[in-house]
Amino acid sequence: MLHWVYIFETEEGDLKIGLSTDFRKSWYDLNSGEMIVYLRAFNVAFDAAAHKHLLDDLSQSSVKFLINKEKEKTKELLRLALSLIQ
């Protein structure tokens, strides 16, 4: 089972961090105008929880830096994740 850590941006520009084992539900729970800007998959629940905790503790500027740095990997993983739920 995959564990997904993701960051989505709200219409207002706020960043929200999530952790889920059900990417389909997380995807369909996004409101109009919200978009996933960071995505990472883990095979081990502890690793996913630790990564989410790390993201929760980072400053907003550090999170934005990470989002920008991992933009291409996120796009690739998002395409893969979406292909799995269709």
Secondary structure, 3 states (H helix, E strand, C coil): CCEEEEEEECCCCCEEEEEECCHHHHHHHCCCCCEEEEEEEECCHHHHHHHHHHHHHCCHHHHHHHHHHCHHHHHHHHHHHHHHHC
